[in-house]
Amino acid sequence: MTSRILTVLTFIFFLSACEQAPEYIHLQGYTMGTTYNVKAEDRGDAEALQKRIDERLKEINQLMSTYIDDSELSLFNHNQSLDCLPLSKDTLTVIQAAVDISESTQGKFDVTLAPLIELWGFDKKETNNAIPSQQEITALLAKIGFSKIAIENGCIKKGDEQLSINLSAIAKGYGVDEIARIVAESGHKNFLVEIGGEIVVKGVNPKGKAWTVAIESASTADRSIQRLLSLKDISVATSGDYRNYFEKDGKRYSHTIDPTTGYPIEHNLASVTVLHKQNMMADAIATAMMVMGPKASLEYAEKHQLPVFILVKNGEQFEEKYSSAFEPYLKD
């Protein structure tokens, strides 16, 4: 599920003690084109817990991946019927959340954007640096849009037979939430779950303190830490824009495309970190804010009382800004 649509650059990682306390287990594996890690207090169930986690992640992939030809989502995308097509509760839950965020952000988040991503060449590892014509962009804008998704009674209807959905910017967050649910249901009260940098923490770390999470700086010169956060019982996701782009004729073209214009963003917002009780929501909102830009993102954060931290490029430097709800999470 990595990234054909608005690839979410997750630059958050957890910091663990040099000496891992023996009463905590560390499970790890591969999923969604990236790695996952789980640290939790040892209850003697590591093998059984790992099996449940792997099975659930495989199930989510089979439902929502656009890289698996016979996944539920791929089959839906290939079906050009305008009838209301039944989908699983999991997939409908994620699509409904995506639509809700699209409505809330006035279309700055849109899971139907894949054709525009492909037009600009950002669905490939290496772009051809071709600039689409306004005519091409306008034609695609008429065929995409979250408003062409209708969900009713356990099924979903396309407003255009060519419509396709890509959940890359939200499904990974859903996977994190689901693994956290499994770990909690297994009786673990203190744990950290991470998939590709998206994180959920509960309770305390092996030292009995809040979990320490680092936000990476937006510098392309190195991978240094910008800020440390002190977190308990919350999730965190980051979206960034400073490593995926191409340049042509002296102009920089970001991989992040504004669904309302069809063009790459041109503002100076470099990264967004969002805290939320659901990682699925944090994941999607961070992506939407990368499109919205610094001023609109912070206004949205204040309106919805969201803890949000952004890095804004100012010349060769990066300026930190954050919402009032974010300040309590900054580690001294």
Buried (B, 14 or more C-beta within 10 A) or exposed (E): BBBBBBBBBBBBBBEBEEEEBEEBBEBEEEBBBBEBBBBBBEBEBBEEBBEBBBEBBEBBBBBBBBBBEEBBBBEBBEEEEEEBBEBBEBBBEBBEBBBBBBEBBEBBBBBBBBBBBBBBBBBEEEBEEEBBEEEBBEBBBEBBBBEBBEBEEEEBBBBBEEBBBBBBBBBBBBBBBBBBEBBBEBEBEBBBBBBBBBBBBBBBBBEEEBBBBBBBBBBEEEEEEBBBBBBBEBBBBBBBBBEBBBEEEEEEBBBBBBBBBBBBBEBBBBBBBBBBEBBBBBBBBBBBBBBBBBEBBBEBBEEEEBBBBBBBBEEEEBEEBBBEBBEEBBEE
